[in-house]
Amino acid sequence: MSKYKFILSGGGTGGHIYPAIAIANELKSRFPDAEFLFVGAQDKMEMQKVPQSGYAIEGLWIAGLQRKLTLQNAMFPLKLVNSLWKSRKIIKKFKPDVVIGTGGFASGPLLQAANSLNIPTVIQEQNSYPGITNKLLSKKANAICVAHENLERFFPKDKMVFTGNPVRQDLLDVENKRQEGIEYFKLNPNKKTLLVLGGSLGARRINQLIEKELDYFKSKDIQVIWQCGKLYFEEYKKYEELPASNSQLPTHVVSFIDRMDLIYAAADFVISRAGASSVSELCLVGKPTIFIPSPNVAEDHQTKNASAIVDKKGAILLKENELDEKFETTFSDLISNENLQKELSQNINKLAKPNATKDIVEEILKLV
C-alpha cells in the first residue's frame, strides 16, 4: 500500500487552525507513516501554531477582503492570482490524496486549485452560518462536514454530513479532573468559579464588562479566571489578585489558558464569545454558559452560533448592547437558581458531538 498524503488548510484564527490540527492528529494516529502538509496565510497565527504541533506549513500571500475601500482590497486580485498559482505548484509537487479545508483565507485558493487538478476535497464548516469562501468551494467539494443542522440553503444536501466540530480529546473527561483543576489554577475550593473566555486575541467589550463588574463578583463571593487575550493583557494584568491570608477574592488574569481541560473542570459558570470552537467545547463540558457574541464578525455568525444553542434551552445569550442594563440581573438569576444551572448543563451537553474528529476522518478516508 502506498503512503497516504494529506494537505490541510485552515487559519486566520484559532477557530480554523485547531480543527485542522485535530483532523491531522486523528489521521496520523491511524496512518503513522502518512505525510502531511499544511497551507496557511503567510502572516497569520497558523505559521506559528502549526509547527508547534509538529507539522510542516507553507504560507500563501493572501488576506481577506476588507469591508471598505482600502489599499488591501486593491491588492486582493493580485494576491489571489499569486496564491492560486502557488497552490497549484504546492499540490503538483506534494501530490496529495485528499485536500482538506477548515476555513480561513488560505483554504480558498488551495481548494480551488485542488478542484481544478481533480484532487478530492473535503470542507469542514464550523459555523451555523458559512462564510463566503466555503459557500463558493462547496459546489466542487466531494464532502462537506458540518457542525449545525439545516444548512441546505448554503450547501448541496447530498454532499453534507452532520459531524460536529473537532474538539480537543482531553475535554472528553473533565468531570474527573475538578480537584486537579482547582489545584493547578490555585483556586479556593470553597468558592464558586467564573471562567471568562474572550478568544485567543481577546474581546474588548467582554473585558470592559468584567473590569466594571469585579466588585460585583466579590460581593457574590465568586472567584474569576479571566482570559483577556494577548491584545489586552498589559491593560488588565493589574487586576491579578492572588489569595492573600485575608479573604480577598482572587481574580486571575491570563492572556492564554494552556490547560483548557483543567479550567473547564474547575469552572462553575462560563462567560464566552460564541466562536464555533468555543461553542463545541462548551457543549462537550456542559457548563452553565452566558454567550456574548462578537457583533464584528462576517454575517454576524457568532450570534447565529449562540442562538442555535439558546433555541434548545442550552445557554443564555446577551448581546453587547444589552450588557449594561441586563448583565447583573441575568448573572444573579443564574448563580442563585440551581435548577436553571442543571437545565442549561444538561441541554447544552445533549448537543455535544464527541466523535466529530473520527467521523470527519471517516469521510476523508472514503475519498482515498
C-alpha positions in Angstrom: 0.0 0.0 0.0 1.4 3.4 -0.9 1.8 6.0 1.7 -1.1 8.4 2.1 -0.6 12.2 1.7 -2.8 14.9 3.0 -2.8 18.7 2.6 -4.8 20.7 5.2 -5.6 24.3 5.2 -7.2 26.4 7.9 -6.2 29.6 9.5 -6.6 33.3 10.5 -7.9 32.4 13.9 -7.6 29.5 16.3 -11.2 28.5 15.4 -9.9 27.4 11.9 -6.4 26.2 12.9 -7.3 23.8 15.8 -9.9 21.8 13.9 -7.3 21.3 11.1 -4.7 20.1 13.6 -7.2 17.8 15.3 -8.1 16.2 12.0 -4.4 15.8 11.1 -3.7 14.2 14.5 -6.5 11.7 14.1 -5.3 10.8 10.6 -1.8 10.4 11.9 -2.9 8.1 14.7 -4.5 5.8 12.1 -1.7 6.1 9.5 1.6 6.8 11.3 3.6 6.9 8.1 1.3 9.3 6.2 2.7 12.6 5.0 1.1 15.9 6.0 1.5 19.5 4.7 -0.4 22.5 6.0 -1.0 25.6 3.9 -1.8 28.9 5.6 -1.8 32.7 5.1 1.8 33.8 5.5 1.4 36.5 8.1 -1.3 34.7 10.3 -1.0 32.8 13.5 -1.1 29.3 11.8 2.5 30.0 10.8 3.5 29.6 14.5 0.8 27.2 15.8 1.1 24.5 13.1 4.9 24.0 13.5 4.4 23.9 17.3 2.1 20.9 16.7 4.8 19.2 14.7 3.6 19.7 11.1 5.2 21.5 8.1 3.4 24.5 6.7 3.7 26.6 3.6 2.4 30.2 3.5 0.4 31.9 0.8 0.3 35.7 0.2 -3.4 36.1 0.8 -5.7 38.2 3.0 -9.5 38.7 3.3 -11.4 41.5 1.7 -12.0 44.5 3.9 -15.5 45.9 4.1 -14.3 49.3 2.9 -12.2 50.6 0.1 -8.6 50.1 1.2 -5.2 49.5 -0.4 -5.5 45.9 0.8 -8.6 45.5 -1.3 -6.9 46.9 -4.3 -4.1 44.3 -3.8 -6.6 41.4 -3.4 -6.8 40.3 -7.1 -3.0 40.2 -7.3 -2.8 38.2 -4.0 -5.5 35.8 -5.2 -3.8 35.1 -8.5 -0.4 34.7 -6.8 -2.0 32.3 -4.2 -3.8 30.2 -6.8 -0.5 29.9 -8.8 1.5 28.9 -5.6 -1.3 26.5 -4.5 -1.2 24.7 -7.8 2.6 24.4 -7.5 2.4 23.1 -4.0 -0.3 20.5 -5.0 1.7 19.3 -8.1 4.8 18.8 -6.0 3.3 17.2 -3.0 0.7 15.1 -4.9 -1.9 14.7 -2.0 -4.6 12.1 -2.0 -7.1 14.5 -0.4 -7.1 18.2 0.4 -9.0 19.3 3.5 -10.1 22.9 4.2 -11.3 24.1 7.6 -11.9 27.8 6.6 -9.8 30.9 6.6 -8.3 32.9 3.8 -5.7 30.4 2.6 -8.2 27.5 2.2 -9.9 29.3 -0.7 -7.2 29.3 -3.3 -5.8 26.0 -2.1 -9.1 24.1 -2.5 -9.9 25.9 -5.8 -6.5 24.7 -7.1 -7.2 21.2 -5.9 -10.6 21.2 -7.6 -9.0 22.3 -10.9 -6.4 19.5 -10.7 -9.2 16.9 -9.9 -7.9 16.2 -6.4 -10.7 15.2 -3.9 -11.6 18.0 -1.5 -13.3 18.0 1.9 -14.7 21.1 3.6 -15.2 21.3 7.3 -17.6 24.1 8.2 -17.6 25.1 11.9 -20.3 27.8 11.9 -24.1 27.8 11.7 -23.7 30.4 9.0 -21.0 29.6 6.5 -18.5 32.2 5.2 -18.3 33.2 1.5 -15.2 31.1 0.8 -16.8 27.8 1.8 -20.1 28.6 0.0 -18.1 29.1 -3.2 -16.0 26.0 -2.7 -18.9 23.7 -1.8 -20.1 23.4 -5.4 -17.0 21.3 -6.3 -16.2 19.7 -2.9 -16.6 16.0 -2.6 -17.8 16.1 1.0 -18.9 18.9 3.4 -18.7 18.1 7.1 -21.0 20.5 9.1 -21.4 21.2 12.8 -25.0 22.5 12.6 -28.2 21.2 11.1 -30.3 23.0 8.5 -27.5 24.2 6.2 -29.2 23.0 3.0 -29.8 26.6 1.8 -26.0 27.1 1.6 -24.6 23.7 0.6 -25.7 20.8 -1.7 -27.6 18.5 0.5 -26.2 15.2 -0.9 -22.6 16.3 0.0 -23.4 17.3 3.6 -22.5 15.1 6.6 -23.5 16.3 10.1 -20.4 15.5 12.1 -19.9 18.4 14.6 -16.7 20.2 15.1 -13.3 18.6 16.0 -12.5 19.3 19.7 -9.6 18.6 21.9 -9.8 15.0 23.1 -8.7 15.9 26.6 -12.0 17.6 27.1 -13.9 14.3 27.0 -13.3 13.5 30.6 -13.3 16.8 32.5 -15.7 15.5 35.3 -12.9 13.6 36.9 -10.4 16.5 36.8 -12.1 19.1 39.1 -9.7 18.7 42.0 -6.7 18.8 39.7 -8.0 21.9 38.1 -8.6 23.7 41.4 -5.0 23.0 42.5 -3.5 23.8 39.1 -5.1 27.3 38.9 -4.6 27.9 42.7 -8.4 28.3 43.3 -10.2 28.4 46.5 -12.2 25.1 46.6 -14.9 26.7 48.8 -15.8 29.4 46.3 -17.7 29.2 43.0 -15.5 29.9 39.9 -16.4 32.0 36.9 -14.4 31.4 33.7 -14.3 34.3 31.2 -13.3 33.4 27.6 -12.7 36.1 25.0 -11.0 34.1 22.3 -7.3 33.9 21.5 -6.9 37.6 20.8 -9.4 38.8 23.4 -12.7 40.6 23.3 -12.7 44.3 24.2 -16.4 44.6 25.2 -16.2 41.5 27.5 -13.0 42.8 29.1 -14.7 46.2 29.8 -17.6 44.4 31.3 -15.5 42.2 33.6 -13.4 45.2 34.8 -16.6 47.0 35.7 -18.1 44.0 37.5 -15.2 42.9 39.6 -16.6 44.4 42.8 -20.0 42.8 42.0 -18.4 39.4 41.7 -16.7 40.0 45.0 -20.0 40.8 46.6 -21.3 37.4 45.3 -18.2 35.6 46.7 -17.2 34.4 43.2 -13.6 34.0 42.0 -12.8 34.8 38.4 -10.4 33.3 35.9 -10.3 36.0 33.2 -8.7 35.1 29.9 -8.4 38.6 28.5 -6.5 37.7 25.3 -3.0 38.7 24.3 -4.1 42.1 22.8 -5.4 43.2 26.2 -3.1 41.5 28.8 -0.9 44.6 29.5 -4.0 46.7 30.2 -5.7 44.3 32.6 -2.9 42.3 34.4 -3.1 44.8 37.2 -6.2 43.1 38.4 -4.4 39.8 39.1 -5.0 39.2 42.8 -3.6 36.1 44.4 -5.3 34.9 47.6 -3.6 36.6 50.5 -4.1 35.5 54.1 -7.1 37.7 54.2 -10.3 36.6 52.5 -9.6 38.8 49.5 -11.2 37.2 46.4 -8.7 36.0 43.8 -9.0 37.3 40.2 -6.7 35.5 37.9 -5.9 37.4 34.7 -4.3 35.5 31.9 -3.7 36.2 28.2 -4.0 32.5 27.2 -5.0 29.3 29.0 -2.7 26.3 28.5 -4.8 23.7 30.1 -8.4 24.1 28.9 -9.4 20.7 30.2 -8.4 21.7 33.8 -10.0 25.1 33.7 -13.3 23.7 32.3 -13.2 21.1 35.1 -12.8 23.7 37.8 -15.3 26.3 36.4 -18.9 26.5 37.7 -20.0 29.2 35.2 -18.7 30.4 31.9 -19.0 33.7 30.0 -17.8 33.3 26.5 -17.7 34.6 22.9 -19.6 32.3 20.5 -16.9 31.3 18.1 -17.6 27.8 16.6 -14.8 26.0 18.6 -15.8 27.6 21.9 -19.4 26.6 21.4 -18.4 23.0 20.5 -16.1 22.7 23.6 -18.8 24.1 25.9 -21.3 21.6 24.6 -18.9 18.9 25.5 -18.1 20.1 29.0 -21.7 21.0 29.8 -21.2 24.1 32.0 -23.9 26.8 32.6 -22.9 29.4 30.0 -23.7 33.0 29.1 -22.7 33.7 25.5 -21.8 37.3 24.5 -21.3 37.0 20.7 -19.0 39.3 18.8 -21.0 41.6 16.5 -17.9 42.3 14.4 -17.7 39.1 12.5 -18.8 38.2 9.0 -22.6 37.6 8.6 -22.9 38.0 12.4 -22.2 34.3 12.6 -21.4 34.2 16.4 -25.0 35.3 17.2 -26.3 32.6 15.0 -24.0 30.0 16.6 -25.2 31.1 20.1 -28.8 31.2 19.1 -28.6 27.5 17.8 -27.8 26.6 21.5 -30.2 29.0 23.1 -33.1 27.8 21.0 -32.6 24.4 22.6 -32.5 25.9 26.1 -28.8 25.1 26.4 -27.4 28.6 27.2 -28.1 32.3 27.9 -27.5 34.9 25.2 -26.7 38.5 26.0 -25.9 41.0 23.2 -23.1 43.5 23.7 -25.6 46.4 23.7 -27.7 44.7 26.5 -24.8 44.3 29.0 -25.2 47.5 30.9 -28.8 47.0 31.7 -29.1 43.2 31.9 -25.9 41.6 32.9 -26.2 41.8 36.7 -29.8 40.6 36.9 -29.1 37.8 34.4 -26.0 36.6 36.2 -27.6 36.8 39.7 -30.6 34.7 38.4 -28.1 32.1 37.1 -26.0 31.7 40.2 -28.9 31.6 42.6 -31.0 29.1 40.6 -29.7 25.6 40.7 -32.5 24.2 38.6 -31.6 26.6 35.8 -27.9 25.6 36.1 -28.8 22.0 35.8 -31.2 22.5 32.9 -28.6 24.5 30.9 -25.9 22.0 31.6 -28.0 19.0 30.5 -29.4 20.7 27.4 -26.0 22.0 26.1 -24.4 18.7 26.8 -27.0 16.9 24.7 -25.8 18.9 21.7 -22.2 17.7 22.0 -20.6 15.6 19.2 -17.7 13.9 21.0 -16.8 11.7 17.9 -16.7 14.6 15.5 -13.0 14.2 14.6 -13.3 10.5 14.0 -16.5 11.0 11.9 -14.7 13.6 9.7 -11.8 11.3 9.2 -14.2 8.5 8.1 -15.5 10.9 5.4 -11.9 11.8 4.3 -11.0 8.1 4.0 -13.9 7.4 1.7 -12.2 9.5 -0.9 -8.8 7.9 -0.6 
